[in-house]
């Protein structure tokens, strides 16, 4: 019974160490949207991930700004990004997405902002459990947490690829349909033109005989 209790306690500690926000936002044309997170400790790790799921060329401008309007990172026309940086100051951090370059296309952006403290919370000691046993369990749980995080990011990556490929298929299907309609209209026009030319020749021949 003590090992399950230790596992539950460690999981609770992990949850308390990390705060994350995962959202999907529909960015309208010519819109700039900003999202905020508060860091309570210095040297906390901030993980920032985003991916454009649909709209236009699947790209967006982004910027990350720290306290006192200090620019941490920024770039333009990026499809997705995955960054981890250290918050050197306590305060509010701002993540902005800019779609002002697009006039008509709205874009759907998936993003996640996670704040994780570097210090690990020590597990309370239980009667009958050795420190080595607790340490091994702790390392196993942290490894499992890292593997789950990797799986989660891989799922997001494949979801983004699936959405982009599906968008390409829909665009190709639309182009094929438009080309088929244009080809059918051209064939009908050519057939009508041929009938008109043949009738014109016959009418001219009859007038010559008269």
C-alpha positions as CSV (number, residue, x, y, z in Angstrom):
1,X,0.0,0.0,0.0
2,X,2.9,2.3,0.6
3,X,4.2,2.3,-3.0
4,X,0.9,3.4,-4.5
5,X,0.6,6.1,-1.9
6,X,4.1,7.3,-2.8
7,X,3.2,7.3,-6.5
8,X,0.1,9.4,-5.9
9,X,2.0,11.8,-3.7
10,X,4.7,12.3,-6.4
11,X,2.2,12.8,-9.1
12,X,0.5,15.4,-7.0
13,X,3.9,17.1,-6.6
14,X,4.5,17.0,-10.4
15,X,1.1,18.6,-11.0
16,X,1.8,21.4,-8.5
17,X,5.2,22.1,-10.1
18,X,3.8,22.6,-13.6
19,X,1.0,24.9,-14.8
20,X,0.1,24.6,-18.5
21,X,-2.5,26.2,-20.8
22,X,-3.4,24.6,-24.1
23,X,-5.8,26.5,-26.4
24,X,-7.1,26.6,-29.9
25,X,-7.7,30.1,-31.2
26,X,-9.3,31.3,-34.5
27,X,-7.2,34.3,-35.6
28,X,-9.3,36.6,-37.8
29,X,-7.7,38.6,-40.7
30,X,-5.8,41.6,-39.7
31,X,-6.0,40.5,-36.0
32,X,-3.3,40.5,-33.4
33,X,-4.1,38.3,-30.3
34,X,-2.1,38.2,-27.1
35,X,-2.1,35.7,-24.2
36,X,-0.5,36.1,-20.8
37,X,1.0,33.9,-18.2
38,X,2.4,34.8,-14.7
39,X,5.7,33.5,-13.4
40,X,6.1,33.5,-9.7
41,X,9.7,32.3,-9.4
42,X,13.0,33.2,-11.1
43,X,14.7,30.7,-13.4
44,X,11.4,28.9,-14.1
45,X,11.2,27.1,-17.4
46,X,8.6,28.3,-19.9
47,X,7.7,25.9,-22.7
48,X,6.0,27.5,-25.7
49,X,4.5,25.5,-28.5
50,X,2.3,26.5,-31.4
51,X,1.1,25.2,-34.8
52,X,-1.1,26.7,-37.5
53,X,-3.8,24.1,-38.2
54,X,-5.6,25.8,-41.1
55,X,-5.8,29.0,-43.1
56,X,-3.7,30.6,-45.9
57,X,-0.2,29.3,-46.1
58,X,-0.3,27.9,-42.6
59,X,2.0,30.6,-41.3
60,X,1.7,33.3,-38.6
61,X,3.9,36.0,-37.0
62,X,4.6,35.5,-33.3
63,X,6.4,37.2,-30.5
64,X,7.2,36.5,-26.8
65,X,7.6,39.5,-24.5
66,X,8.7,39.5,-20.8
67,X,8.3,41.9,-18.0
68,X,9.2,45.6,-18.7
69,X,8.4,45.0,-22.4
70,X,11.6,43.0,-22.9
71,X,11.4,41.1,-26.2
72,X,12.5,37.5,-25.8
73,X,11.8,36.0,-29.2
74,X,9.9,36.8,-32.4
75,X,9.6,35.7,-36.0
76,X,7.4,36.0,-39.0
77,X,5.6,33.6,-41.3
78,X,6.3,30.5,-39.2
79,X,4.1,27.4,-39.4
80,X,4.9,25.9,-36.0
81,X,7.4,26.3,-33.2
82,X,8.5,24.5,-30.0
83,X,10.6,26.5,-27.6
84,X,11.8,26.3,-24.0
85,X,13.4,29.3,-22.3
86,X,14.3,30.4,-18.8
87,X,12.3,33.2,-17.1
88,X,14.9,35.3,-15.5
89,X,12.5,37.7,-14.0
90,X,9.3,37.4,-12.0
91,X,6.2,38.9,-13.7
92,X,3.9,38.7,-16.6
93,X,5.0,37.1,-19.9
94,X,3.0,37.8,-23.1
95,X,2.7,35.6,-26.2
96,X,1.2,37.3,-29.3
97,X,0.1,36.0,-32.7
98,X,-0.2,38.5,-35.5
99,X,-2.3,37.9,-38.7
100,X,-2.1,41.4,-40.0
101,X,-0.3,40.2,-43.1
102,X,-3.5,38.3,-44.2
103,X,-6.4,40.3,-45.6
104,X,-9.0,37.6,-46.2
105,X,-7.8,34.3,-44.6
106,X,-8.5,33.5,-41.0
107,X,-6.2,31.0,-39.3
108,X,-6.7,28.4,-36.6
109,X,-3.7,28.2,-34.2
110,X,-3.1,25.5,-31.5
111,X,-0.7,26.6,-28.8
112,X,0.4,25.6,-25.3
113,X,2.2,27.6,-22.7
114,X,3.6,25.7,-19.7
115,X,5.5,27.1,-16.7
116,X,7.6,24.6,-14.8
117,X,9.8,25.3,-11.8
118,X,13.3,23.8,-11.8
119,X,13.3,22.7,-8.2
120,X,11.8,19.3,-7.4
121,X,9.6,18.9,-4.4
122,X,10.8,16.3,-2.0
123,X,8.5,13.4,-1.2
124,X,7.5,13.0,2.4
125,X,9.2,10.0,3.9
126,X,7.0,7.0,4.7
127,X,7.5,4.5,7.5
128,X,9.1,1.3,6.2
129,X,10.4,2.9,2.9
130,X,14.1,3.5,2.2
131,X,15.4,6.7,0.6
132,X,16.8,4.6,-2.3
133,X,13.3,3.2,-2.9
134,X,11.8,6.6,-2.9
135,X,14.5,8.0,-5.2
136,X,14.1,5.2,-7.7
137,X,10.3,5.7,-7.8
138,X,10.8,9.4,-8.2
139,X,13.1,9.0,-11.2
140,X,10.8,6.5,-12.8
141,X,7.9,8.9,-12.5
142,X,9.9,11.8,-14.0
143,X,11.0,9.6,-16.9
144,X,7.4,8.5,-17.4
145,X,6.3,12.2,-17.4
146,X,9.0,13.1,-19.9
147,X,7.9,10.2,-22.2
148,X,4.3,11.2,-22.0
149,X,5.3,14.8,-22.9
150,X,7.2,13.5,-25.9
151,X,4.2,11.4,-27.0
152,X,1.9,14.4,-26.6
153,X,4.1,16.6,-28.8
154,X,4.4,13.9,-31.4
155,X,0.6,13.6,-31.5
156,X,0.4,17.4,-32.0
157,X,2.9,17.2,-34.8
158,X,1.1,14.4,-36.6
159,X,-2.2,16.2,-36.2
160,X,-0.7,19.3,-37.8
161,X,0.7,17.3,-40.7
162,X,-2.7,15.6,-41.1
163,X,-4.6,18.9,-41.2
164,X,-2.1,20.4,-43.7
165,X,-2.2,17.3,-46.0
166,X,-6.0,17.2,-45.8
167,X,-6.1,20.9,-46.8
168,X,-3.8,20.1,-49.7
169,X,-6.1,17.3,-50.8
170,X,-9.2,19.6,-50.6
171,X,-7.3,22.3,-52.6
172,X,-6.3,19.8,-55.2
173,X,-9.8,18.4,-55.4
174,X,-11.2,21.9,-55.9
175,X,-8.8,22.6,-58.6
176,X,-9.6,19.4,-60.4
177,X,-13.3,20.1,-60.2
178,X,-12.8,23.7,-61.5
179,X,-10.6,22.4,-64.4
180,X,-13.3,19.7,-65.2
181,X,-16.0,22.4,-65.3
182,X,-13.9,24.6,-67.5
183,X,-13.0,21.7,-69.8
184,X,-16.7,20.8,-70.2
185,X,-17.7,24.4,-70.9
186,X,-14.9,24.6,-73.5
187,X,-16.0,21.4,-75.2
188,X,-19.6,22.6,-75.4
189,X,-18.5,25.9,-76.8
190,X,-16.3,24.2,-79.4
191,X,-19.2,22.0,-80.4
192,X,-21.5,24.9,-80.8
193,X,-18.9,26.8,-82.8
194,X,-18.4,23.9,-85.1
195,X,-22.2,23.6,-85.7
196,X,-22.3,27.3,-86.4
197,X,-19.4,27.2,-88.9
198,X,-20.9,24.2,-90.7
199,X,-24.3,25.9,-91.0
200,X,-22.6,29.0,-92.2
201,X,-20.8,27.1,-95.0
202,X,-24.0,25.3,-96.1
203,X,-26.0,28.6,-96.1
204,X,-23.2,30.2,-98.2
205,X,-23.2,27.3,-100.7
206,X,-27.0,27.5,-101.1
207,X,-26.8,31.2,-101.9
208,X,-24.2,30.5,-104.5
209,X,-26.5,28.1,-106.3
210,X,-29.3,30.6,-106.3
